[in-house]
Amino acid sequence: MARSRAAWRRWFLRWEAQQESFNPLREARFSAMLDVLQARLPSRFTALDLGCGPGALSLRLLQRFPRARCVAVDHDPVVLRVGEGAWGSFGGRLRWVDADLGRPGWADALPFRRCDAALSTTALHWLDGRALPRFYRELARALRRGAVFLNGDRLPWGRDDPELARLAERVRKVRFRGVRLDREWSAWKAWWDAAERDPELGKLFPERVRRHSQHPQHGDEPLSAHLRGLRRAGFARADVVWRDLENAILLARR
Ligand SMILES: C[S@@+](CC[C@H](N)C(=O)[O-])C[C@H]1O[C@@H](n2cnc3c(N)ncnc32)[C@H](O)[C@@H]1O
């Protein structure tokens, strides 16, 4: 028997909890991104959610903007299954796309050309120094002129400013110590362990492992690499519009 929407939504809610456990400002960051969209776009628009996971950002966007439509893109079969199971097409306004943002040509897999907005949360840190500039060139193809790009992620100072990078790391330890330093990643791991044991999701793991084996580890490119990639891809304006140390939202205009 097919699994119910309610059962898939329980998987989704557990995803939300594990993401929140290492990013307590996650909800505030989502809200700030959607505030920018509301200020910049008319009520009817098409947005991309890049590295969507099971659709946390897509869901919030579609709930807040009832005339918008969204394309959710990821290349992990497990999170795509949870997202599609939990939200389906959201009344015809949500499309799910299986595509690798680290490879050339991903924009060809999109169902719409020249979208009005592209958003991403906690995902683009996966792209390394080779893939990131290519990703931004591809993104420029997917968006119309004047479109909005918003990336909420850890955007490290890294080698650009080692002093601030050290400060950010110390503050992170201060915040998590005694609260959940040892649990910072444990909720994330517990979710994936449970997914692997689940009969339906477990079937997707060989493909997941195969895809992940083709990828480098986190690129964790510094903020400056994002700014450079955007500028070289023809984005007109890019700046940080929200931040808590290295947890930031980068806004750019196509
Ligand atoms: C930490 S999750 C965040 C998911 C979601 N945006 C959220 O905020 O809950 C990172 C997501 O990025 C996706 N991702 C990483 N590299 C990717 C790539 N090259 N192409 C497509 N998706 C990718 C992963 O599969 C994963 O679903």
The ligand as a Gaussian input file, in Angstrom:
#p B3LYP/6-31G(d) Opt

LIG

0 1
 C       21.367000      20.550000       4.307000
 S       20.337000      20.167000       2.945000
 C       19.283000      21.621000       2.884000
 C       17.964000      21.322000       2.242000
 C       16.952000      22.468000       2.255000
 N       17.374000      23.535000       1.394000
 C       16.693000      22.963000       3.650000
 O       17.059000      24.112000       3.949000
 O       16.134000      22.208000       4.450000
 C       21.394000      20.398000       1.519000
 C       20.739000      19.905000       0.234000
 O       21.567000      20.285000      -0.872000
 C       21.511000      19.222000      -1.796000
 N       22.662000      19.283000      -2.703000
 C       23.972000      19.256000      -2.368000
 N       24.727000      19.277000      -3.478000
 C       23.868000      19.328000      -4.527000
 C       24.045000      19.340000      -5.941000
 N       25.257000      19.308000      -6.485000
 N       22.951000      19.362000      -6.722000
 C       21.689000      19.373000      -6.175000
 N       21.473000      19.364000      -4.855000
 C       22.542000      19.325000      -4.040000
 C       21.533000      17.982000      -0.920000
 O       21.108000      16.837000      -1.628000
 C       20.602000      18.402000       0.201000
 O       19.277000      18.045000      -0.051000

